[in-house]
Amino acid sequence: NSLQDQLKVTAGPMGPAGLKMQYEAKQQELWRTQNELRQLELQIQLVGQSSQEPADPLNQASIAQIEMRALSDPYLNSLWNQKRALEAELASHRQFGRGDNHVRVRQVQAQLDAVNSQIDRYLRDHPMQPTTPGLGLSSSGAPVSLAELQARQQMLNQYQQELEAEVSALGQKHQALTQLEGKIEVAQQELRDLSVRIDRITAASTGPERIDVISYGGLPSTPYNLEKRYQLAALAAMAGAGMGVGLVMLLGLMDTRLRTIDETQSSLPAVRMLGILPSLPENLASPEQMAIAAHCVHHIRTLLQLGSGRNGRNGHAQSQGGRVFVITSPAAGSGKTSLTSALGISFASSGAKTLLIDCDLVGSGLSRRLGATSRRPVDQVLRQQGLITEQALREARHMAEASHQPLEEILITLGHLKAGELERVRRIQRESQVGLLEACDGEPLEACVAEAGFENLMILPVGEAQPNQAGVLSPASIRRLLDEARRHFDVVVVDTGPILGSIEASMASASADGAVLVISRGDVKPMVNRSLEHLRSIQAPIAGIVFNHALDHDVERSSYASVASVPSRPMEEVVQPVDEATSARLGPVGAAVVGCAPTLRRAARGLPRNGNRIDPRPNDA
């Protein structure tokens, strides 16, 4: 309460939000006043020069006139900024003692001469209107004297000083407000921790309060049992008979592997069972097995949609934005990558705009399986290589959109790019890949994703990231990436490494709307329990578990076997075989889903393309 009172006193009657808005408004007003002062100084220089110097017979503009005109002429402003940058670089070279014959000095001088020639040509082709000696022009076109301009300058200087004082005072309040908000957040977290500790102490204190002693006993004066020999013999017989049974039971207790879905459900009663996946051969050809496997995947997808459609992360209502699901496992080899690709195809087949994210820098199995790569756009490579200015690129892009011609041809036509430079740019584009790390570093998501070969399905591959680069990721960057993906896609499915050993799996699970733990037949119970405890410790919302590689009797006991038991028409007409290339890319589970969706199977014949644009996701999707 004390911190909240300090926050109210610091913010004043406007409140924290009002104080921040006033601070930003004063900063904008100060910037506009400084800009107006700069224009006024240039106008005073022009008026002073025109009153002191005779008119130039060659109609060449002075430095102040050019700078004044550059404020309202974007093209001239771009040339003038290039000239200033080249002059500064040339002065730097001369400061280090480099003569006129130095290679870099000659290059910079040649570039400066070229820019000066462009400025001269532009001024000759577009001459400036002469100004009246001794006068400037107001915004309405009326002449203004030098004295009036200087009076206006003095008034603006005084107003600027007042604004700087106000901005400084508001900045101190804004900084104090930010510090108080941080302290309040820390205090609230400590309060929550104390509440949890109090609950634990209260729960531990609900047991028996005391032990009552009925009798302290005493030493016997005579033997209690004289037939000890017979008792020992009977005891030895019972021990010998029960040793075999005990040994068998001990071996059973020592075996902590999960072999059936019943064992899994009984061991994890508090965790939701989303479904099972049958054990399938690599060369899957049976229509019945394909139908059962596809139905299992669609069942898991439906439960995820129903379980997260009403509520978003942490139980809050979710009306806008896509949903993010993380697929992880206790150990490697559990089949999480196969489930990720199969779920992505299932979501896409239901009409949801779906994005797959390969967030496993060590395995990168999803990117290798789908063969997806994404490369930088040409305009981005041009900016990074410094081959073109932003103004020239913007003008060329407008011309390309208006004429429906490629951007590269427009750049060459305008003379901003040579054919040899374009070939070098394309070679750099082919050799550079973008993916997860670039998207986390702030690259636009649309420049990093690639098509996955199916309608409504795209993938964010690993790119050129290496396993040792997992340390550069942060929870904040992963959270920003997933928030951006929610804005463009209905569903986002993230493939990660094992939750107990993967850095990126923990960060993605904590920022997702639901974490799916894939348990394979043969996984040990202690590792599964540690995985669930770890997910709870990072406050990751657990959507449920999936039992993979289930045996036939587990599938037969479930409701999934009814899909192929009594078909309404021959199964060969419902399920069509998938070509070997698609089956090798997607695995048996993904191939089964494609085999049961003819439209997806036709779309799958094309390989993924690189670097595709994505459209913003509608708000009501």
N, C-alpha and C positions, 0 to 999 in steps of 0.2 A: 504493500500500500504506500509506503514511503517513496519507493521509486516511481510509482504511478503518480503520486502527488508532485514529485519533482518534474516528471514529464509534463504534467498539465501546466505547472508554473513556467517551465521553460518555453513551451509552445505558446502560452498566452491564450487569449480568447479565440484566436484563429484555429487552435488545435494543431496537431502534428501535420496533417495533410495540408491545411491552409498555410502553415509556415513554409512547407516545402514548395508549394505553388508560388507564394510570394517571392521566395528566394530565386526561383527559376525565372519569374517575370522580371525581377530587378536585374538579373544577369543579362537577359535579352535586351532590356532598355539601355543598359550600360554599353552593350556591344553596338547597338544602333547609334548611340550618341558618339562613340569613338569613330564609327564609320563616317558619320556626318561631319565630324571635325576634320577628318582626313580629306574629304572632298572640299571642305571650306578652305583648308590650307592650300590645296592645289589651285583653287579658284583665285585666291589672293595672289599666289605666285603669277598666275596668268595675267591678272589685272596689272600687277606691278611691272611685269616684263613689257606688256603692251604700251604702258605709259612712259617707259624709260628708253626702250630700244626702237629704232625705226623698223618698219615692216620689212620682212625678208623678201627680196625680189624673186627668189627661187621658190617661195611658198613652202619651204621646209618647216615642219613643226618643231617646236622646242621640246625638251625633255618633259617639262611640266605639262605641256599640251597633250603629249602622247599618253602620259600617265592618266591625265584627266579623261581622255577619250577611252582608254583601255578599261576604265571602270564600267562603261556601258557597252563595250564592244567585245564579246566573248572571244572572237578569233584573234583580234589584236591583243587582248589580254593574255591569250595562250602564247603568242609569239614573244610578247614582252617578258613574260615569266621565263621562257627559255633563254632569252638574251641575258637576263639577270643571273640565271643559274650558270651559264657558260662564262660570263665575266667573273663571277665569284670563283669558279674552278680555275680559270686562267690566273687570277691573282694568287690563288693558293699555290699553284705550280711555281710561280715566280718568287713567292715567299721562300720556298724551299731551294731556291737557287737554280732552277731549271731554265736553260736558255731557250732562244727562239728555235733552235734546231733540234730540240728534244722531240721525240716521237709523239708523246702525248700532247705537248704544247702545240705542235703543228696540227694535230687532229682537232683539238679544242678550238684553235684559231680558225681553222677551215669551217667548222660548224658554226662559229660565231659570225663569220663573214656571210655564210649562207642565210642565217637568220636575219642579219641586218639587211641583206638584199631582199628578202621576203617582206620585211617591214617597209623598206623604201618603195617596193612595187605596190604594196597594198595602199600606202599613203598617197602615191601618185594616182592610182586608180580610184581611190576613194578620198578625195581631198577634204580637209576639215574646213568648216565655215569660219571665216575670219571674225575675230572679236573686236568690238569697238575700243579704241585706245582709252585706257583709264577706267573702263567700266567692266563689270561682270554682268551676268544675266541671272535673274531669279528663276524660280521654278515656273512662274507664269510667263516668262519671256521679257519682263520689264527690266531695264538696266538698273544695276545696283552699284553704288559708288564703293571705292576702297574703304572709306570710313565706315560705311554701313556693314561691309563684310567683316571688318575688324571688330566692330561692336558685337556683331553676331558671334564671332569667334570667342570673345571674352565671356559672353553670356553662356555659351556652350561649355567653356572650360570650367566655369563655376558650377554649372549643373552636373558636369562629369565628376567633379570633386565630391559633390553631395551624394551622387549615386554610388561612388566608390566607398564612401563612408557607410552608406546604408547596406551595400552588399557585404562589406566586411563585418558589420554587426550581425546581419542575418546569417552569414557564413559561420560565425562563432556559435550562434544559437543552433544552427543546423548540425554542426559537429557535436555539440553537447547533446542534442536530441538523438543523434545516431548512437552515441556512447550509452545513453540511458536506455535506449531500446535494446542494445546488446546486453546490458546488465539485467534488464527485465527478463530477457529470454533465458539467460543463465540461471537466474533465480527461479523461474518457473520450472526449468529442468531439474534443479536441485529439489524443489518441492515435490515433483513427481517421483524422484528417486526415494525421498523420505517416505512418501506414501506407500511405495512398494515395500520398503523395509518394515514399516509399521504393520502392513498386512501379513508379512511373513512371520513377524514376531507374534502377532495375534493368533495366527494359525498354529504356531508351535506351542503356544501356551494353553491350548484347548484340551490337552491330554489329562490323564489322572494326576491329581494334585498331591497325593501322598500314598504311602504303603503302610498298611496296618499289620503289625506282628501278632500272629495268633499265639505262637508258643516258641520259646527258645530251645526246647528239647533238653535232653540229658544223656549221660553215658549209660549204656546198657550194662547190667550186672551179669547176664548170662548170654550165651550165643543165641542169636535169633533163629538160625537155620542150621541144623546138624547134618542135613542131607545135601551138602554143598557139591559133593562129587556128582550126584545125579543131575543136579541143576547145570553144572558146567558141561556135562556130556550133552544134555538137551540143547544147551545154548550153542555148542559147537556144531551140532547137527543142523540147527536152524541157520547158523551162519554159513555153513557149507552149501546148504540148499539155496540160500538167498544170494550167495555171492555171484552166481551166474546172472540172476535177474538184475542184481544191482549193477553188474558190469555193463549189461546191455543198456540199462537206464542211464548210466553215466556217460556212455558213448553218445546216447541220444541227446543228453543235456549239453555235451561239449560241442555238438554240431549245431552251430547257430545260423546256418544258412537258411534262406527262405526259398522253399521249393514249390509251394502251391499258393494259389490266391487265398485259400482259407487261412493258411499260416500267416500270410501278410496282413489280412484283415484283423485276425485275432491279436497279432503283435502290435498293430497300429490302429486301435479302435477309435481314436480321436481324430484321425485324419481321413478326409473324404477320398473314397476310391472313385476315380474318374472312369476307369475302364481297364481293359486288358488288351494286349496285342499277341497274336499267336506266333509260335515259332515257325518261320517260313524258310524254305530253301532258297538259295541264291538264284537258281534258274526256275523261278516260279512259273508254272504253266497250268496248274489246276484251276478251272473256273470257280469251283466251290471254295477253295482256299482264298482266291482273290476276292470273292464276294464277301466272305467272312472278315478278312483283313480290312477291306474298304469300309464295311459297316462299323467295325470297331473304331476306326479313325473318325468317321463321321459322328459316332456316338460321343467320343471324347470332345470333339469340336462343339457339338450341341450343348453338352454340359458346361463347357467353358462359356459359351454365349449366354446360357440361362443363368449361370452363377454370377456373372459380372455385368449383365445387361442392365440390372436395376441399380446397382450400387457400384461406385468407383472405388478407388483406393481409399483405405481407412474408413469405409462405410459411408462416404459422402455420396450424395446423389450425383449421377453422371449423365448429363444431357448433351454435352458436346465433347468432341475429341474422340480419337480412336482408343482402343484398349490394347494394352501391352502385356504379353505373356512371355515369361522366361522359362525355357526348357533346360533343366539341369539334372544331375544324377549324383549318387554317392561316389561312384567310381567310374573309370573310363570303360568303354566297351558296353555300356548299358543300352545303346540304341537311341540316344537322345537326338542325334543328328538326323537319323531316319525318320523319327517322329516329327521333328521340326519341319522337314521338307514335306512330309505327308500332310501335316496339319495346315501348312501354308496352301497346298493345293486344295485341300478340303474347304478352307475358308474362301479361297478364290472361286471355287465352284459354286458356292452359295451366293455369289454376287458381291462379296465384301472386297473392297480394295485393300490388298494385303501386302505387307512388306516383311521380308525375311532379313534378319540382321545376323551376320556371322560375328559373334563376340567371343570367339575362342581363338585367341592368338597363337596358342600352342598347337592345337590340332588343325584348325581352319578347315575342317572336313566339309562344311556346307559350301564354301567357295569352290573347293576342289571338286565336289560332287556335281554341282550345277555348272561348273566351268564358267563362272561369271567374272567378268572384269569390267572396271569403269575407268575411263581416262578423262583428263582435264579438257574442257572446251578450248577451242582455238583462241578465243578472245582472252581467256584467262592466261594462257601461255604467252600471248603477246604482251600482256601487262607485266607478267613476272620477268620476262626477258628485257623489258624496257625498250621495245621496238616501236611503240606507238604511245601517244599521249591519250589520256582519258577523254579529252574533248574530241580529238580526231576519231577515236573509236566510237564515241556516242553518235557523231555525225554519220559515220559509215554504217552503223547499225540502223539508223533511221532510213537511210537511203536503201539499204538492203531489204528492209521490211516494206518500203514503198514500191520498190521495183521487183520484189520477189526473186532476187538474185542472191547467190551465196555471198556471205560476208567477205570471204577471201578475195573474190573477184572485184568487189567494190573497193577494197583496200588497195589492190593493185592498180585499178583504174584511176583512183585518186592520187596515186603516187606515194601513199603512205607505206607501202610494202613492196619489196621486190620479189621476183619469182624465186630467187635463191634463198631469201629469208623465209619465204612461205614453206619451202621444202624443209628447211632446218626446223621450223616450228612444228611441222607435221611429224618429223622424226622424233622431236622431243615429246610430242603428244603420244606417239606410239610407245615410247620407252618408259613413260611415267604412268603409274596407276594411282588411283585414289580409292579410298575406302573408309574403314572405320576410324582410323586415327585422324585422317583429314577432316571427316565430318565432326569429330569431337573437337578439333582445333578451330572450328568456326567456318569451314567450307560449307557452301549451300548444300543441303541434302540432295537437291535435284541434280547437282553436278557429280555426286558420288554414287548414286544408285545405278543399277543395271537391270534390264529385263531378265526374268527367270525362265522365259520360254513358254509361259502360260498367260492367258488373259487374266487381268486383275492381279497379277502376281509380279512383284519386283524384289530385288535383293540388294542389300548393302554388303558388299564383300569385304574381306580382310584387307585387300589391296597388297601393298608391299610391306605391311607391318610384320615385324619379327617377334618371336616369343619374348625376347628380353625387353621389348618396348611396352610391356604391360604396365610397367611402373610409371609411365608418363600419363596414364589415364587417371582421372579423379572422379569421385562421385558426382561432383557438380557438372563436369563435362558429359558424363553419361546421362545425367538427368536432363540436361539441355537437349541432347540428341533425341531422347525418347519423347520429350515434350514437342519437339519439332516434327517428329514422325507422327505423333497423334494428330497434328493439324492437317496432315496430308493423307493419312490412311485410316481406314476403318479398323483394321486389326494389324498389330505388329507382333511377330513371333521372333524371339531372340534365342539363338543357339549359343550356349556357353559351355565351358568346361565343367569338370566335377566341382561341386560346390565347396568341398573341403579343401581343395588345393588351388582353386582358380581365383585370382584377384578380380578379374572382370565379372565372374559369375556372382560374387557377393555384391558388387556395385550395381549390376543390372537388376538383381533380384530385389534389392532394397528400393529401387525406383520404379519397379513394374507394378501393374495392377494385379498380377497373380503369378506365382511360381509353381511350375509343374515338376514334380520329382519323379524321374523315371527309374523304377526298380526292376532290375533284371533277375530272372530266375537264377538262384545261386548266390545272390548278394547276401552278405552277413548282416544280422540284425544290429549289432553294435554300431556298425558304420552307418546304417540307415538312420538309427536313432540320433547319432551325432550330427548327421546332415540336417535332420529336422530341427534339432536344438540350435544349430548354427543359423538356420533360416529365421527361427523365432528370435534369436539374440540380435539380429540386425533388423528386426521388425519388418521382415519381408512377408507380404500376404501370401499364404500358402493356398493355392487353388485346389490342390489335391495330388494324388499319386497315380501313376500308371504302371501296371505290372506287365513287363515285356517278356517275350520268349516263353509264353505260357504253353504247357503241354496240351495234348488233344483232349484229355479228360476234363481239364479246367475249362476249355472252350465249350465242350459239349454240355457241361453243367450250367453254363451261362446262357443268356437269351440270344447270344449272337449266332449260335449254331442254327437257329430257326430260320435264318436268312436263306441258307442253302438247303434246308431239309425238305421243304415242300414248295418248290418254285412254281409260279403261275405259268411259266413257259420255260422251254429248255434253257439251261444256264448258259449254253454256248451263244445264245442270242442276246442275253443280257450282258455278259462279260466277254469282251474281245481281247485276244492276246496283244501284248505290247511288244514293240520291236526291241531287239537286243540293246541298241544304243540307249534308248530311253530307260530300259530296265537297269542297265549298268550305271547310268547317271543317278537315278533316284533310289535304287535299292528295291528289294521285294515289296516293302510296305508302300512306298510311293508309287511303284509300278502298279500295285493292286488298285490304288485310288484312281490312277489315270485310266486303267483298264475298265473301270466301272463308270467312267465319265467320257463319253465319245467326243464331246466338244473339246474337252481339255486334251484328249489324246491327239486330235488333229492339230491343235495349237502347239503341241509338244514336239512336232517334227522339225521345227526351226530351232536353231541354236540361239542362246542368249545373245543379245546385242549389247554393245558397250555404251555407257554414258547416256541414259535416256532422261528426257525432261519429265517432270511429274507436275500434275495440276493440283491446286489447293483443294483439300477435301471440303465438301459442303458442310455447313454448320449443322444441318438437320440429318446428316448421314447417320 
